[in-house]
């Protein structure tokens, strides 16, 4: 209840929606009262309901500091009372615990956000958490109420979104009250989108909690091994409330990938602690297997990863095997005596005589267990096998030791022969016991073969050696027969037994019960293999003939079926037809080069050899990707059917390289008359012309391309450049002429001539001048000096200087965005939004993106469940890129355009295209890997024949926020 009773609004004596000036005034009053050590009381205190208040200076300053942050203030206000038309200071003054229920109902019925929040806060105080969840849910699910709440608290969506508000509220709620809130909100919510978001918030909290509990468990190094099981049980109990959050809302939904990863981690930790405990406890307390197995089965529930499942299941299987060894209570005494005999035996030397004694000493207890439980009881078989396993160890050990020493002396040899005889006697005794099939047919059988081999090698007669113990009669032997194979063996060994007819009846019943209900080739062959000498054998063969050699066998008969049939019936009259059909099916199943090669190797006279060879040639060509591959194909398959296509692919590659590197000469040298030669020549001509600067460059171009596309342009450029020196000379002459006039005028100013002389001079016509046309730059620079004299001083005859048109200088404006960034591009692979998105996530799965040369792209990948960022990449038009991704369901966003402006604002990020912008998306796309494979996909972001990609429009808000 601390979040309510110690709420900063309460400490400052205000309602949650009171203006800041009220809060400021109260802070001043509190400080003033504090100076004179006087206690202050506000109308909103309600001490009788919420308890006492600590208004120390530290608490007041801390409360004021918390409320000074807008977002934090909004969250805290959700846990305190709001003033409204029915809830005032007078109401709070009269509020008491006995009135809480009535006041909650009155506030709830107002249907205002303030009343609902008041009802929720009072319900928290009343410890009615289900009601509190209901009232909070009404506010959360109403966008109108949230908007009014935000408006009253002067909060814009840029400051905090509705989702962030809800998320922060739930986090605060779960931190303040250690109860299982999720079921209460699940029960209260009626809007699926809001409920899904609330679930995601609770799930995130639960994930963090479980992770912390696991990390805490992993870091607890000082826990004794004996306490590990109880520690695992505690971890499991603490995790149960959080695990409920992971359950999907829909009936057939799935847990999120992140939740399952955490559950796998929890499962692994529980198993780790169980293993440590069981390793410690099982030696002294064989009953410890039961609680350990119970905890391991809890861990199995949460495991989904195949590796984790394997670990847990393997451990449970080990525990189950150990549990099988636990003796039933009614034979615990005998089991304890046998265990003591085995412990005593293990402390003695590795001699066969001790093995014989062990078996003999355990027979009374074994018989007692057999009589109590029955000779087919699992524990009885288990304990018998355990005795035999211990006994056979000494046999192997002593014989190996004596075999190495037998050549030392006659005494050593005699000792070795005697040990062989004892080993054979031990084997016969062990054969009398009721043993597990795996031991009987495994270790015991191997021991029998090895001893016989050694006895025969030394020419020792052992037929006179017999067992000196017995555990069963013929009746026992028959009663032991519980399956088909044991009955067959009984009849073989006891043809004169009184149980023979009954045994045969049971055998025939097994065969009839097992006869296929659905007649298929596979079922009949399986039956024949299981019952090779069945009394139904003729019926089985008749059915197989119909199915295998009918003209309409369909696809149900496989290669394996025909081969199995020939193995079971090697001399069948239709053997050749079966072989022909095997040939046909074998070819039909070939898919890869290795398959067809295998076919050619296995069926040297097969009827499909030529088809297989053509298929190999085709597949070899199809797997070629690079020029090297195509060259190797041409070299290794000189008679291949796709030689010309391979050559075309190589030429296409060299053409593409020439385009990318502008190394056109390489292509022309290899393919002077190739299918791209005309295009390459045009590109080469353009490149040469485009680099021309000087007259010699243009002349060199005309020499190479006298009739080229740009020949007229080149000729005009040469003429222009040749005229330029004449302009310069004319301009220089004009300057000299003007300087001469100035000097002449200066000289005349110092001498007085006669009127006659003056008249003759004036009648002299002005000298002719050459017209000079300046460039635009020269015209602007020299316009003032060239035309400063009055036109009349040159006369009006036709020999005056030709006037030049004055060119107004161009006033340059600020460059546009397209001028600045129209040609700007990032490199493929760049991540321009990393500073906003943060660290990308990767995994084993991948997506490849191919683009055309028209636009550049930014690909953004988000989780479909919560729009969480995963990865992004910049791709130049005409290039491709690959993104490696974790498991999950994703939306793939495509932002395309031309010209990269690093300063352009896009939502909450900076950086965007200048022109031709487009926002699209695809998804959700499912990518899930397994232990042996991974998921992948490819996007071709330009039109292709038979393409199947249709993108949806994506709003800037969902893409850039």
Secondary structure, DSSP 8 states (H G I E B T S, - for coil): -HHHHT-HHHHTT--TTS-HHHHHHHHHHHHHHHHTT-----TT--HHHH------HHHHHHHHHHHTSHHHHHHHHTTS---BTTB-HHHHHH--GGGHHHHHHHHHHT-SHHHHHHHHHHHHHTT-HHHHHHHHHHHHH-HHHHHHHHHHTT--TTT--HHHHHHHHHHHHHHH--S--HHHHHHH---HHHHHHHHHHHHHHHHHHHHHHHHHHHT-TTS-GGGHHHHHHHHHHHHHHHHHTTS-SSTT----HHHHHHHHHHHHHHHHHHHHHHHHHTTT-TTHHHHHHHHHHHHHHH--SHHHHHHHHHHHHHHHHHHHTS--GGGHHHHHHHHHHHHHHHTS-S-HHHHHHHHHHHHHHHHHHHHHH-TT-HHHHHHHHHHHHHHHHHHHHHHHHHHHHTTT-HHHHHHHHHHHHHHHHHHHHHHTS---HHHHTTHHHHHHHHHHHHHHHTT---TT---S-----HHHHHHH--SHHHHHHHHHH-TT-TTHHHHHHHHHHHHHHHS-SS--HHHHHHHHHH-TT-TTHHHHHHHHHHHHSSS--TTS--HHHHHHHHHH-TT-TTHHHHHHHHHHHHHHT--SHHHHHHHHHH-TT-TTHHHHHHHHHHHHHHT--SHHHHHHHHHHTTT-TTHHHHHHHHHHHHHHHHHHH--HHHHHHH-TT-TTHHHHHHHHHHHHHHT--SHHHHHHHHHH-TT-TTHHHHHHHHHHHHHHHHHHHHHHHHHHHHHHHHHHHHHHTT----HHHHHHHHHS-----------HHHHHHHHHHHT-S-GGGG-SSTTS----------------HHHHHTT----TT--TTHHHH-S----SEEEEEEE-SS-EEEEEEEETTT--EEEEEEE-TT-EEEEEE-SEEEEEEEEEEEEEEEEEEETTEEEEEEEEEEEEEEEEEEE---SS---EEEEEES--TT-----EE--HHHHH-
